[in-house]
Each structure stands twice: as structure tokens, then as C-alpha cells.
Amino acid sequence: MATLGQELKRERELRGISLKEISNSTKITIKFLKALEDDQWDIFPGEFFIKSVFKAYAKFIGIDENFALNKYHEMMLFQEKEPSKPHEQGESKFRIPQKNKILLGLVLFLVIIVLIIASFLFIPHTQKSSHLPVKAATVIPQEQKTPPPVTAPSPVQEEKKEIDLGITFLDKTWIQVYADGRLKLDGIKKRGDEIQLKAQKEFLINSGNAGGMAYTLNGKKGKPIGPSGAVVKGILINLENIPQFLLPEEGIQTQNKRNPTQG
């Protein structure tokens, strides 16, 4: 039975389409396209990226995107259920014979008896030691110490559980934004337009004019993603790598200018 990757490869070859053509059009490297056809899922950085590659690949060769994704989900469900069989077979191989079970039970019974006897042998020693005369201890009054004040936790320490993306367009720009794998924005924006989007985990951004936009992440200014007129694709922003996309805080820059020789 052919795998999902083999089926996709067969459909591509029937249409006379090369991996290079798909790569040039979708901007997906041939490495990931080949891994898709070879069913090498561990090469991909995450499930969201796999689904994006699936949709772009299927769309280019003329296969229904939802049909391809359903096939992928069926394959993943099958792989999750399949490992249970060898586990059951492994249990039957290492089953303890009935005779060995009886012998093991006798050994455990003897060990318990020995532990009980040993505990009774040590009880008299502990009782004697409990009747030894105890010297009166001199009580030294201690100074009362005032407990340190309890400070309320700072609200800054609370971790942000979502991403707020704000974009202001400085020039005419084509842009495409995915939030948690769903397409939220796809079109051309003109100078002065503004948008606000939210995501629980991540954003994926493609832009035809990287320098024609300014953005914020959770209210903080972001670094430029490219020069004016540059085409950028696959800009992935998630909860873990947000600091990589932020500009240094203005307060820190001002402090460094005032104290250039500190330290």
C-alpha cells in the first residue's frame, strides 16, 4: 500500500511537474518538498509548517487542499494507534510462568517474616534509650523578630498567553498573515492603513514590501523585517521567539547614553 508521500509524488509525476517548479512558485525549499514525498515528518519544524507545505504543494499540482489535509490527519491517527500492537506482543513474551509466581510469592513471604522478627529484636533497645534521664535544658529567651513584609507579586511577571499584532502600513504593500494556521489577511494595503490581529500561538507573515510596514507585538515596537521593496516569506513569530523581533526598549537605550562608563 502506497504511503501518503508516495501518492503525492505519483500525482505530481503524472502531471509532469518538477519539485523545482513547485519550489520556485511556493518559495518552499526542495529539502522540505522531498521530505514530504519521502514521509520524513521529523525534518519539519512543526505540525503547522507541515500543513502549510501540504496545502501549497496540493494547490500547485491541482489537488484539493482539504482532501490532502484529511489524508494527512488519517495517517497521523493510524500511526498513533499502531504502536499498541507490539506492546501487547511484548507483554506475552515476558509473562511469568505459574511455577515461578508461586516461588516468588514464597520468597516475598519469607522476607516479610524476617523483617518482622528484626523489628522485634530492635524494639527493646529503643525502649531502654527512652528511659534514660534527661538533663533539664536551660531555656534562653530569644528576641522576637518581626517577619519581613509580604510583597505582592509584580504584574509584570505574569506571562502573556497570546500575541497581539498591530501593523501600520507606510507604503502600498501586499501582505498575507496566518494566525494559528488560519488565513486572517490576504491583499494589498495602502499607506495609512492599520490592522490589529490576535493569535494564541503563532503568526506566519508573507510580504511583498518588507519596508512598507511597521508593526508592534503586545504593544512593543518590532524590528524591520526587510528593506523597502523586498519580498519576504515565512516570517514565523511565536510566544517563544517574540524577543528576537522586538527593538531594544527606549528606556534602556537612554540609560546607556547617560552612563557610558558605568561598571
C-alpha positions in Angstrom: 0.0 0.0 0.0 1.4 3.4 -1.1 2.1 5.9 1.7 0.7 9.5 1.6 4.0 10.9 0.3 4.2 8.3 -2.4 0.7 9.1 -3.6 1.5 12.8 -3.8 4.7 12.1 -5.7 2.8 9.9 -8.2 0.2 12.7 -8.7 2.9 15.2 -9.3 4.8 13.0 -11.8 1.5 12.2 -13.7 1.1 15.9 -14.3 4.8 16.3 -15.4 5.6 18.8 -12.6 9.1 19.0 -11.1 10.0 19.8 -7.5 12.0 22.8 -8.7 8.8 24.3 -10.3 6.9 23.9 -7.0 9.8 25.4 -5.1 10.2 28.4 -7.4 6.4 29.2 -7.1 5.8 28.5 -3.4 9.2 29.5 -2.1 9.4 26.2 -0.2 12.9 24.6 -0.3 13.3 21.4 -2.3 14.5 19.8 1.0 11.1 20.1 2.6 9.3 19.1 -0.6 11.4 15.9 -0.9 10.8 15.2 2.8 7.1 15.4 2.2 7.2 12.9 -0.6 9.5 10.6 1.4 7.3 10.7 4.5 10.1 12.2 6.6 8.0 14.1 9.1 10.7 14.6 11.7 12.5 17.0 9.4 9.8 19.6 9.6 9.9 22.2 12.5 6.3 21.7 13.5 2.8 20.4 12.5 1.7 23.9 11.4 4.6 24.1 9.0 3.7 20.6 7.6 0.1 21.6 7.0 1.3 24.8 5.2 3.6 22.8 2.9 0.8 20.3 2.3 -1.6 23.0 1.2 0.9 24.8 -1.0 2.0 21.5 -2.6 -1.5 20.2 -3.2 -2.7 23.6 -4.6 0.1 23.8 -7.1 -0.3 20.3 -8.6 -4.1 20.7 -8.7 -5.2 18.5 -5.8 -8.0 19.7 -3.3 -6.2 21.1 -0.3 -8.8 19.9 2.2 -8.6 16.4 0.8 -4.8 16.3 1.2 -5.0 17.5 4.8 -7.7 14.9 5.6 -5.4 12.2 4.3 -2.6 13.6 6.5 -4.8 13.5 9.6 -5.9 9.9 8.9 -2.3 8.9 8.6 -1.4 10.5 11.9 -4.3 8.8 13.7 -3.3 5.5 12.3 0.3 5.9 13.4 -0.9 6.8 17.0 -2.9 3.6 17.2 -0.4 1.2 15.6 2.3 1.1 18.4 -0.1 -0.6 20.8 0.3 -4.0 19.0 4.0 -4.6 19.6 3.4 -3.6 23.2 0.8 -6.3 23.7 3.1 -8.8 22.0 6.0 -7.8 24.2 3.9 -8.5 27.3 3.1 -12.1 26.2 6.8 -12.8 25.7 7.8 -11.8 29.2 4.9 -13.5 31.0 6.0 -15.2 34.2 5.2 -18.9 34.4 2.8 -20.1 37.1 5.6 -22.1 39.0 7.8 -19.0 39.2 4.9 -17.0 40.5 4.5 -19.4 43.4 8.2 -19.4 44.2 8.3 -15.6 44.0 5.4 -15.4 46.5 7.2 -17.7 48.9 10.4 -15.6 48.8 8.4 -12.4 49.5 6.6 -14.1 52.4 10.0 -15.1 53.9 11.4 -11.6 53.5 8.4 -10.1 55.3 8.8 -12.6 58.2 12.5 -11.7 58.5 11.7 -8.0 58.6 9.1 -8.5 61.3 11.5 -10.6 63.5 14.2 -8.0 63.0 11.9 -5.2 64.1 11.0 -7.0 67.4 14.7 -7.5 68.1 15.4 -3.8 67.9 12.4 -2.7 70.0 14.0 -3.3 73.5 17.0 -1.1 72.6 14.7 1.8 71.6 12.6 1.4 74.8 15.8 1.5 77.0 17.0 4.6 75.4 13.7 6.2 76.0 14.0 5.8 79.8 17.5 7.4 80.1 17.5 10.5 82.4 17.1 13.7 80.5 19.0 16.8 81.7 17.0 19.9 82.2 17.6 22.2 79.3 18.3 25.8 80.0 15.8 27.9 78.2 17.3 31.1 76.7 14.8 33.7 75.7 15.1 34.7 72.2 14.4 38.1 70.7 11.2 38.4 68.8 11.9 39.0 65.2 9.4 40.9 63.1 8.6 38.9 60.0 9.5 40.6 56.7 6.7 42.3 54.9 5.0 40.2 52.3 5.2 41.9 48.9 2.5 41.3 46.3 3.8 39.7 43.1 4.5 42.1 40.3 2.0 42.1 37.5 5.0 42.3 35.1 5.9 38.7 36.0 2.6 37.4 34.6 3.4 35.7 31.3 1.5 36.7 28.2 -0.6 33.8 26.9 -1.4 35.3 23.4 0.2 37.5 20.8 -1.3 40.9 19.8 0.0 42.0 16.3 -0.6 45.6 15.2 0.6 46.7 11.7 0.7 50.2 10.3 1.4 50.5 6.6 3.9 53.1 5.5 3.6 52.4 1.8 1.5 50.3 -0.6 2.2 46.7 0.4 0.9 43.2 -0.5 0.6 41.2 2.7 -0.6 37.7 3.8 -0.9 36.8 7.5 -1.8 33.4 9.1 -2.8 33.3 12.8 -2.5 29.8 14.3 -2.6 28.2 10.8 -5.7 30.2 9.6 -5.5 32.8 6.9 -6.6 36.2 8.5 -5.3 38.7 6.0 -4.5 38.5 2.3 -4.4 41.5 0.0 -2.9 44.9 -0.8 -2.9 47.7 1.8 -2.2 51.3 1.1 -0.3 53.9 3.1 -2.0 54.8 6.4 -4.0 51.6 6.8 -3.8 49.9 10.2 -4.8 46.4 11.3 -4.9 44.5 14.7 -4.8 40.7 14.9 -4.6 38.2 17.7 -3.1 34.6 17.9 -2.9 32.1 20.7 0.4 30.5 19.5 1.9 32.0 16.3 1.8 34.2 13.3 3.2 33.5 9.8 3.8 36.6 7.6 4.5 36.9 3.9 5.0 40.4 2.4 5.8 41.9 -1.0 7.2 45.1 0.5 9.0 44.4 3.8 10.0 48.0 4.4 6.4 49.3 3.7 5.1 48.4 7.1 5.8 48.9 10.8 4.5 46.6 13.5 4.1 46.0 17.2 4.0 42.8 19.3 2.0 43.0 22.5 2.3 46.8 22.4 6.1 46.8 21.8 7.8 48.1 18.6 9.1 45.4 16.3 12.3 45.3 14.3 12.1 45.8 10.5 11.7 42.5 8.6 13.4 43.8 5.5 14.2 46.8 3.3 11.7 48.7 1.2 10.6 46.7 -1.9 11.9 43.4 -0.6 9.8 40.2 -0.8 9.9 38.2 2.4 8.1 34.9 3.1 7.8 32.6 6.1 8.3 35.1 8.9 7.3 32.9 11.9 6.5 34.7 15.2 5.5 32.7 18.2 5.3 33.0 22.0 8.9 31.8 22.4 10.8 33.9 19.9 8.9 37.3 20.3 12.0 38.9 22.0 14.0 38.3 18.7 11.6 40.5 16.8 11.5 43.5 19.3 13.5 46.7 19.2 15.5 47.5 22.4 13.5 49.4 25.0 13.9 53.2 24.7 14.5 53.5 28.5 17.5 51.1 28.4 19.0 53.0 25.4 18.6 56.3 27.2 20.2 55.0 30.4 23.2 53.6 28.4 23.7 57.1 26.8 23.7 58.8 30.2 26.1 56.3 31.8 28.6 55.3 29.0 31.4 54.4 31.5 29.3 52.6 34.1 30.9 49.4 35.5 
